[in-house]
């Protein structure tokens, strides 16, 4: 009888402990602003993918909660005197399946992203690595890449020329490693949850299309003991208003972007949980330079001049964006003042009169309207901005039809050279340097040169800047390139970003930063 009672008590205690453990599991529900097109780190290109991938994988360089560069898989590194050779020492770390993370994994991964067969849209980010561009253009075999695993703990990367922002490039999603054995075994299916092996704080457990992605703690992560969240769910939701409602109902801990039309309501009812912070990015409209309607540069200038950016910033985006008269955001490192449009500061009346004059000279007016299709990805803010801009263009004799699609379809159409006239897009700086904005329209950058802009003088300036060691001279060359950009207008810069998030008061460790990047490993959830 005594033995039976003792066994029963022990069983009850074990059940209670198990129940308490289950109850203690910490879940973090994030609005991701849309569904990723891919979870292959070497094919990624947008923030909806970056948010998930940075929780799953960790590169040589990491990012702190406040957006600063920190050691990642590399615990330390040295740089040669001429700035072209980086030698990284890897920490003791494991993949989620228990395999050690070794220097060869990064050699494999960097070769893979440069391999033309991978068709990485973002490969150009890593062109500073020796022979990277030639390999990506099928001019050299991938084995010629300037990346070498000296031994399991030592990786050497050689650059074409000194690159002041190279460590920043390595924390970008294109610098994330893949697990070589999984890629070799499963091919493109290595991204499926049942096949994925990752080295970050979390690993994927499910991907439900048009719904959510669930990640769970990677028990093999080297800093797992300091990770406070057990499960993070990225909700794929395009409707910003619905995201706010779900936050208010307690379903989401984070709303990725507050829609402008709800900003007044949010400020009044959830003001303590609203976070608005500067963000290194530019909101713009791409103009198709292969379109007969837009081939005349005076037409492109007229369209840009007629846009009241102050109205967009204050009324459409409720003061959460700042006006943009340059593609490069002010305050960026290694630059100085951007090359602003020469009509910045002029009154809207004068600009409208000049825009009308330019369009009439090109043969367009109310009796012979310029008919344009404006594409944007589904989002109330983008929709409201498009309607406002169409109204600004209407008095000039411009008729606008609109087409909206989900974010995945929208960007795939632009990257795959689909037909369009005008298309909404945005660029968030991957690193704080003007090159990161100006490289977008280099003629060879087919993945991001949505305008299909081709200018040999522009390309030559960008190439010369890339080979220039003197930072002051380099800045001057980049400024000359931006002057050409603002003359030719492959993109019309409209606004510079701010992040506009709702963050539950149950969340700590979610720190506003210029990159607006927030990895779950830094987050704590309280009840």
C-alpha positions in Angstrom: 0.0 0.0 0.0 2.8 2.4 0.9 4.7 1.6 -2.3 1.6 2.1 -4.4 0.9 5.5 -2.9 4.6 6.6 -3.4 4.5 5.5 -7.0 1.2 7.3 -7.5 2.5 10.5 -5.9 5.7 10.3 -8.1 3.6 9.9 -11.2 1.4 12.8 -10.3 4.5 15.0 -9.6 6.0 14.0 -13.0 2.7 14.8 -14.8 2.5 18.2 -13.0 6.1 19.0 -14.0 5.4 18.0 -17.6 2.2 20.2 -17.6 4.1 23.1 -16.1 6.8 22.8 -18.7 4.2 22.8 -21.5 2.5 25.8 -20.0 5.8 27.6 -19.7 6.5 27.4 -23.5 6.9 30.9 -24.7 5.3 31.8 -28.1 5.9 34.9 -30.1 3.4 35.9 -32.8 4.8 38.2 -35.5 2.9 39.9 -38.3 5.3 39.5 -41.3 3.6 41.9 -43.7 3.3 39.2 -46.4 4.4 35.7 -47.5 8.0 34.9 -48.4 8.5 33.9 -52.0 11.4 31.7 -51.0 13.3 30.5 -47.9 16.5 29.8 -49.8 19.0 32.3 -48.4 20.6 32.5 -51.8 17.5 33.4 -53.7 16.0 35.8 -51.2 15.5 39.5 -51.9 12.8 41.1 -49.7 12.3 41.8 -46.0 9.5 39.3 -45.5 12.0 36.6 -46.3 14.8 38.3 -44.3 12.7 38.4 -41.1 12.3 34.6 -41.2 15.8 33.7 -42.5 17.7 35.7 -39.9 15.9 33.6 -37.2 16.8 30.4 -38.9 20.4 31.1 -40.0 23.4 33.0 -38.8 26.2 34.3 -41.0 29.8 35.1 -40.1 28.7 38.5 -38.8 25.6 39.0 -36.6 23.4 41.9 -35.6 22.7 43.1 -32.1 19.2 44.1 -30.9 20.0 47.7 -31.6 21.3 47.0 -35.1 25.0 47.0 -34.5 27.4 44.5 -36.2 28.6 41.8 -33.8 30.4 38.5 -34.1 28.2 35.7 -35.5 29.5 32.3 -36.6 32.9 34.1 -36.6 34.1 34.9 -33.1 36.9 37.1 -34.4 38.6 38.3 -37.6 41.6 40.1 -38.9 42.0 42.4 -41.9 45.2 42.7 -44.0 47.0 46.1 -44.1 45.8 46.7 -47.7 42.2 46.0 -46.7 41.7 43.1 -49.1 42.1 39.9 -47.1 39.7 39.1 -44.2 40.6 36.0 -42.0 37.8 34.7 -39.8 38.1 32.4 -36.9 34.8 30.4 -36.4 33.4 29.7 -33.0 32.3 26.2 -31.8 28.8 25.9 -33.2 26.5 23.3 -34.6 23.8 22.9 -37.2 20.3 21.9 -36.0 21.0 18.3 -36.8 24.2 18.3 -34.7 26.7 18.6 -37.4 29.5 21.1 -36.6 29.5 24.4 -38.4 32.9 24.6 -40.3 34.6 27.0 -42.6 33.9 24.7 -45.5 30.2 25.4 -45.1 30.8 29.1 -45.8 33.1 28.3 -48.7 30.4 26.1 -50.2 27.6 28.6 -49.5 29.5 31.6 -51.0 30.4 29.6 -54.1 26.7 28.5 -54.4 25.3 32.0 -54.4 27.7 33.1 -57.1 27.1 30.0 -59.2 25.0 31.2 -62.2 23.0 27.9 -61.9 21.6 29.2 -58.6 20.1 32.2 -60.3 20.5 34.4 -57.2 18.9 37.7 -57.8 20.9 39.3 -55.0 24.4 37.9 -55.9 25.6 41.4 -56.8 25.7 42.4 -53.1 28.7 40.1 -52.7 30.6 41.2 -55.9 33.4 42.8 -53.8 34.7 39.2 -53.2 37.5 38.4 -55.7 36.2 36.9 -58.9 32.6 37.0 -57.7 31.3 39.0 -60.6 33.1 37.0 -63.2 31.9 33.7 -61.7 28.3 35.0 -61.6 28.6 36.0 -65.2 29.9 32.5 -66.2 33.3 33.8 -67.0 35.1 31.8 -64.4 34.4 28.5 -62.5 33.0 28.9 -59.0 36.1 27.3 -57.5 38.0 30.6 -58.5 36.0 32.6 -55.9 38.2 34.4 -53.4 37.0 32.3 -50.5 39.1 29.6 -48.9 38.6 27.3 -45.9 42.1 27.1 -44.4 40.9 24.5 -41.9 37.6 23.8 -40.1 37.9 26.9 -37.9 39.6 29.4 -40.4 38.0 31.1 -43.4 39.9 33.5 -45.6 38.0 35.9 -47.9 40.0 38.0 -50.5 38.4 41.0 -52.1 38.8 42.7 -55.4 39.6 46.0 -53.7 39.2 47.5 -50.2 35.5 47.7 -49.3 34.8 49.8 -46.2 31.3 48.2 -45.7 32.3 44.5 -46.3 31.5 43.3 -42.8 28.1 44.8 -43.2 27.6 42.8 -46.4 28.3 39.6 -44.5 25.5 40.1 -42.1 23.1 40.5 -45.0 20.8 37.6 -45.8 23.0 36.7 -48.9 25.8 36.0 -46.4 23.8 33.3 -44.6 25.1 29.8 -45.0 23.3 26.7 -46.2 23.9 23.1 -44.9 25.9 21.6 -47.8 24.8 18.0 -47.2 21.1 18.9 -47.2 21.4 20.9 -50.4 23.3 18.1 -52.1 20.8 15.5 -51.0 17.5 17.4 -51.6 18.4 20.0 -54.2 15.9 22.8 -54.2 13.7 20.9 -51.8 16.2 21.5 -49.0 13.9 24.4 -48.0 11.0 22.1 -47.1 10.5 22.0 -43.3 11.2 18.3 -43.2 14.5 18.7 -45.0 15.8 22.0 -43.6 18.9 22.1 -41.4 19.7 25.5 -40.0 22.4 27.1 -37.7 20.5 30.0 -36.2 18.5 30.3 -33.0 15.5 28.7 -34.6 14.6 26.0 -37.1 11.4 25.6 -39.2 8.7 23.3 -38.2 5.9 24.2 -40.6 5.1 26.5 -43.6 1.4 26.8 -44.3 0.9 28.8 -47.6 -1.1 32.0 -47.2 -1.2 31.6 -43.5 1.9 31.3 -41.4 5.4 29.9 -40.8 6.3 28.4 -37.5 9.9 28.2 -36.1 10.9 26.4 -33.0 14.0 26.8 -30.8 17.2 25.2 -32.2 18.5 23.3 -29.1 21.9 23.0 -30.8 22.3 26.8 -31.2 25.5 28.0 -29.5 23.7 30.7 -27.5 20.5 28.7 -26.9 20.6 29.2 -23.1 20.0 32.9 -23.6 17.1 32.5 -26.1 13.9 33.2 -24.3 11.3 32.3 -26.9 10.4 28.7 -27.6 8.3 29.2 -30.7 7.9 32.1 -33.2 5.0 32.2 -35.7 5.4 34.6 -38.7 1.9 35.4 -39.9 1.6 36.0 -43.7 -0.9 38.8 -43.9 -1.2 41.5 -46.5 -4.1 43.4 -44.9 -2.6 46.0 -42.6 -6.0 46.8 -41.0 -6.6 43.2 -40.2 -3.2 43.0 -38.6 -4.0 45.9 -36.3 -7.3 44.3 -35.3 -5.5 41.0 -34.5 -3.0 42.9 -32.4 -5.8 44.6 -30.5 -7.4 41.3 -29.9 -4.1 39.9 -28.4 -3.4 37.5 -31.3 -0.2 39.3 -32.5 2.7 40.6 -30.4 4.0 42.7 -33.3 2.4 44.5 -36.2 5.0 45.0 -38.9 3.6 48.2 -40.4 0.6 50.3 -39.2 -1.6 51.5 -42.1 -1.7 55.3 -42.4 -5.5 55.5 -42.3 -5.5 53.9 -38.9 -2.6 56.0 -37.5 -4.9 58.4 -35.7 -6.9 55.6 -34.1 -3.7 53.7 -33.1 -2.2 56.8 -31.6 -5.3 57.4 -29.5 -5.9 53.9 -28.4 -2.6 52.1 -28.5 -0.1 55.0 -28.4 2.1 53.5 -25.7 2.6 50.5 -28.0 3.3 52.4 -31.2 7.0 52.7 -32.3 7.9 55.1 -35.1 11.7 55.3 -35.8 14.0 56.4 -38.7 14.7 53.7 -41.2 17.4 53.6 -43.9 15.3 53.3 -47.0 13.6 55.0 -50.0 10.1 54.6 -51.3 10.0 55.1 -55.0 8.2 54.6 -58.3 10.1 52.7 -61.0 9.7 54.0 -64.6 10.1 51.5 -67.4 12.8 52.9 -69.7 11.8 50.4 -72.4 8.3 51.8 -72.6 7.7 54.1 -75.6 5.5 56.3 -73.4 8.3 57.0 -71.0 11.4 57.0 -73.3 11.5 60.9 -73.3 13.4 62.1 -70.1 11.3 65.3 -70.0 8.2 63.1 -69.5 9.8 61.4 -66.6 10.9 64.7 -65.1 7.4 66.1 -65.5 5.9 63.1 -63.7 8.3 63.6 -60.8 7.9 67.4 -60.6 4.1 67.1 -60.3 4.2 64.9 -57.2 3.5 66.8 -54.0 5.8 64.8 -51.7 4.9 66.9 -48.7 1.2 65.9 -49.1 2.2 62.3 -49.3 4.3 62.5 -46.2 1.9 64.5 -44.1 -1.5 63.3 -45.3 -1.1 59.9 -46.8 1.5 58.6 -44.4 0.4 60.7 -41.4 3.8 62.2 -40.7 5.5 58.8 -40.5 7.6 59.3 -43.6 9.9 62.1 -44.8 10.0 63.6 -48.3 12.6 62.3 -50.8 14.3 64.4 -53.5 17.2 62.0 -53.9 17.5 58.2 -54.1 20.2 58.1 -51.4 18.8 59.0 -48.0 20.4 61.9 -46.1 22.7 61.0 -43.3 24.1 57.9 -44.9 27.7 57.0 -44.1 30.7 57.7 -46.4 28.9 60.4 -48.5 27.8 63.8 -47.5 24.7 65.6 -48.9 22.9 63.6 -51.7 22.3 64.9 -55.2 18.9 66.5 -54.8 16.4 67.2 -57.6 16.9 70.8 -58.8 13.2 71.6 -58.2 13.4 70.8 -54.5 12.3 73.9 -52.6 10.2 75.3 -55.5 6.5 75.9 -55.0 4.1 73.2 -56.2 2.4 75.8 -58.5 5.7 76.5 -60.3 6.5 72.8 -60.5 3.0 72.0 -61.9 3.3 74.7 -64.5 6.7 73.4 -65.6 5.5 69.8 -65.6 2.6 70.7 -67.8 4.9 72.6 -70.2 7.2 69.6 -70.5 4.4 67.2 -71.2 2.8 69.5 -73.8 6.1 69.8 -75.5 6.2 65.9 -75.6 2.7 65.9 -77.2 0.6 65.1 -74.2 -2.3 67.1 -72.8 -5.9 66.6 -71.7 -7.0 66.1 -75.4 -4.2 63.6 -75.9 -3.6 62.1 -72.5 -0.6 60.1 -71.5 -2.1 56.7 -70.4 -0.1 54.8 -67.8 -0.6 51.7 -65.8 0.5 52.0 -62.2 1.3 48.7 -60.4 1.6 48.3 -56.6 1.6 45.5 -54.1 -1.5 45.0 -51.9 -1.3 47.4 -49.0 -3.6 50.2 -48.0 -0.8 52.7 -47.7 0.5 51.9 -51.2 -3.1 52.1 -52.6 -3.8 55.5 -51.0 -0.4 56.9 -52.3 -1.2 55.6 -55.8 -4.6 57.3 -55.8 -3.2 60.5 -54.6 -0.4 60.5 -57.2 -2.9 59.7 -60.0 -4.9 62.8 -58.9 -1.7 64.9 -59.0 -1.0 63.8 -62.6 -4.6 64.1 -63.8 -4.4 67.9 -64.5 -1.4 67.4 -66.7 -3.3 65.1 -69.0 -2.2 61.8 -67.5 -4.7 59.0 -67.2 -3.8 56.3 -64.7 -5.1 52.8 -64.5 -4.1 50.7 -61.5 -3.2 47.1 -60.9 -2.4 45.6 -57.5 -1.2 42.1 -56.7 0.2 40.5 -53.5 3.8 41.3 -52.6 5.2 38.0 -53.8 3.6 38.3 -57.3 4.4 42.0 -57.5 8.1 41.7 -57.0 8.4 38.5 -59.0 6.8 40.4 -62.0 9.4 43.2 -61.7 12.4 41.0 -61.2 11.4 38.7 -64.1 11.2 41.7 -66.5 7.4 41.7 -66.8 5.7 44.5 -68.7 4.7 47.7 -66.9 4.8 51.5 -67.1 5.1 52.6 -63.5 5.6 50.4 -60.5 5.7 51.1 -56.8 8.8 49.7 -55.0 11.1 50.4 -52.1 14.6 49.8 -51.0 15.9 49.3 -47.5 19.6 49.8 -47.0 21.5 46.6 -46.4 24.4 48.6 -45.2 24.9 52.3 -44.6 26.7 53.4 -47.8 25.5 55.2 -50.9 26.6 52.4 -53.2 23.8 50.3 -51.7 21.2 52.5 -53.3 23.0 53.5 -56.5 24.0 50.0 -57.5 20.3 49.2 -58.0 20.2 50.6 -61.5 23.6 49.4 -62.8 22.8 47.9 -66.2 24.0 44.4 -65.2 21.8 44.3 -62.1 18.8 42.7 -63.7 17.4 41.5 -60.4 16.8 45.1 -59.0 17.1 47.4 -62.0 13.3 47.3 -62.5 13.5 50.4 -64.8 15.9 48.5 -67.2 18.1 51.6 -67.1 21.2 51.4 -69.3 23.8 54.2 -69.1 27.4 53.4 -69.8 28.6 56.6 -68.1 26.7 55.7 -65.0 28.2 52.2 -65.0 31.7 53.5 -65.5 31.3 55.9 -62.5 30.1 53.0 -60.3 33.0 50.8 -61.5 35.5 53.6 -60.8 34.1 54.2 -57.4 34.3 50.5 -56.5 38.1 50.6 -57.3 38.8 53.8 -55.5 40.6 53.6 -52.1 40.3 57.3 -51.2 36.9 57.6 -49.4 36.6 61.3 -50.4 37.2 60.7 -54.1 34.9 57.7 -53.9 32.1 59.8 -52.5 32.6 62.4 -55.3 32.3 59.6 -58.0 29.2 58.3 -56.4 27.7 61.8 -56.2 28.3 62.2 -60.0 26.5 58.9 -60.5 23.5 60.2 -58.4 23.4 63.4 -60.5 22.9 61.2 -63.6 20.3 59.2 -61.7 18.3 62.3 -60.8 18.6 63.5 -64.4 17.5 60.3 -66.1 15.1 59.1 -63.4 15.0 55.4 -63.6 13.2 55.7 -60.3 11.2 58.6 -58.9 12.2 59.0 -55.3 9.1 59.8 -53.2 9.7 59.3 -49.5 12.3 58.1 -47.1 11.1 55.5 -44.7 10.3 55.3 -41.0 9.4 52.1 -39.3 5.8 52.1 -37.9 5.3 49.2 -35.7 2.9 48.1 -32.9 4.8 46.3 -30.2 2.9 44.7 -27.3 3.8 45.8 -23.8 4.4 42.1 -23.2 7.5 42.3 -25.5 10.9 43.4 -24.4 14.2 43.3 -26.3 12.5 44.6 -29.5 14.7 47.7 -30.0 14.1 50.3 -32.7 17.1 50.6 -35.0 18.0 52.2 -38.4 17.9 48.8 -40.1 14.5 47.9 -38.6 15.8 44.4 -38.1 14.6 42.5 -35.1 15.8 38.9 -34.5 13.7 36.8 -32.1 16.8 35.7 -30.2 16.8 39.0 -28.4 13.1 39.1 -27.5 11.5 38.2 -24.2 7.7 37.8 -23.8 6.1 38.3 -20.4 2.5 37.5 -19.4 
